[in-house]
Amino acid sequence: MALMCSEENNAWTPLKAASINGHVDFFWLLLNHDVSVDITGIDGRIPLREAACNGHLEVNRHLLSNGCSVHIAKKCDLTALLAAANSGHVEVFRELLKHRACVIVVIKKCSELLKAADEKSHVGVFRELLKIGACVEVSKTHG
């Protein structure tokens, strides 16, 4: 079956590919063939995380409006919200927050994310992290 993934194809699924590449037309074709929006490859990554990581806002919106869960992280602990923040995709980050993505995980990793946003000049993400309560205190263990 074409929708199955295996070690040979490196966890590839058609929906994962459409999400990574931002192909909305392919997304709709797959959805019309009853593909689960939460399908994961063997690497544990869901299409929502892949679209968020690559900044594909429209694909993220379609996945969310078709029932994709914002809370799934499967094998890896990198949720779509963390992926969007880490990649600097502020509009995707905001969209995920609108769909009640869990900010607790983000707050736990806030110092890492703030540092990454600063190093990568992701001012918008930095601003959004502060809005949701990212801790700006200096850690005593780091100097």
N, C-alpha and C positions, 0 to 999 in steps of 0.2 A: 504494500500500500504506500502511496506517495507521501502520506503525512507522517509516517514513522521515521524516527531518527535512529541512527546507529553510530557505532564507533567510527566506521569507515567514512561517514560524511560529517564528522566533527560536530555532532549535536545540531545539525542543520534541520530546520523545518521550514516549509514555505512561508508560514506566518512570521517566523523569526526573521527570515530574509527580507520580507516586505517591511517589517518594523525597523530593521537596521537601516535599510535604504530609503525609507520614507515613501514607499510606493503605495499610495492610497488606493489606486485602481486595483492592484493585486490584492490588497486587504479586503476590498468589497467582494471580489471574485471568490476569495477563500471563505469569507463569511457566508456567502450564498450557498456554499457547499458544506455548511454546518461545522466548520472548524471551531474548536474551542478557543476563545480568546485568552485563556489562561494556560494553554498548552506549553509544556516545557521540553527543552532538549535534555540530553543526558548531563549537560553542564549545569542544569537547574535554573537557567535563565529564562524568564518569561518575556514575551514580546513587549509588554509595557516597559520593562526595564531597558530593553534594547532601544526602543524608540526614544525613551527619556535620555539615555546616555548619548544618543546621536542628535538630540535636539529636534526631533520630528513632532512638533506640537499637534499638527492635524491628525497624525496617526494615533498619538496619545489620546486625543479627544475622542476619536472613533472607538478605540479600545475601551475607554472608560464608559462611554455611552452604551456600549454593547455588553456591559457586565463584567469587565475585567476588574479584578480586585487590586486595590492599591497597596494591600498589606502583604502580598506574597513575596517571599525572598528565596524560597526553596533551599537548595543546597548552599548557596552563598548567602551572606547576610546583607548584601547590597540591594536595598529596595530601589524601586524606581525613583523615589524622592531623593535618596542619597546619590544615585547615579546622576540625576539632573543637577543637583547641587555641585557635585564633584566636577562635572563637565562644564559648569557655568551656564547652563540653559535656564535662565531665570523665568522665562514665560512658561516653560514646561513645569518648572518647580512650582510656580503659582497655580497652574492648572491642577496639579496633583494635590496641592493644599485645599483647593476648592472641593475636591472629591474626598476630603477628610483623610488624606494620607497621614499616617502616624508620625507625629513630630517627635515623639519620645526617643526614637532611635536616632534622629537627627540631633537632638539636644545632647544625647550621650556622646556623640561624636563631634560636638560643636567646635571644640578647639582645633581638631584636625581639619574640619571643613572651613572654618574661618581662616586658618593658615593657608589652606589650598586656594581659597578664593583670593586671598591677598597675593600669594605668589603668582597666581595666574591672571591677576588683574580683573577678576570677576566681581566688579563693584555691585552689580545688581543682586547677585547671589549673596554677597556679603551683607548688603542692606536687608534682604529678606530673612537671612539667618538672625540678624539682630532683632527684627520685628517679631519673630516667633519665640524669642527669649534665649538666644544663644548666650552662653556665659562669656563675659569678656574679662573676667578676673585672671590675673597672672598666677599660674600654678607655682607653688613654693618648691615643688620637686624639680622644676625645670629652670630654676634660677630666679 
